[in-house]
Amino acid sequence: MEESEVDYRRMFGVRNRRIDFSKGRYLMNKEYWIKWIKAAGVRALKTVAQTAVALIGTNAIGITEVDWIGVASGAALAGVVSLLTSLAGIPEVDMEQ
């Protein structure tokens, strides 16, 4: 393996994700990053919605008893964690273009 290659299998446990950054092909590839942002955004939005639904149902009997600040806080944190997890790789976005 060359100096400019990153072995993602070791770093993140992702299979067959070896990238050559020597010429900046992937860092400067605008189409790749647009796809990545869209895929990561969709994942994060789904995670936020799922977390909000789960948190609403845990302690509330009626809609007036829901701790909306707690639900928003937990859902936002789940969205941030989802985006950070997406940095390790998104299977929907092919890195080998």
Summary of the structure (lengths in Angstrom):
residues: 97
radius of gyration: 18.3
end to end distance: 20.0
largest distance: 60.4
contacts: 217
relative contact order: 0.16
helix: 59%
strand: 6%
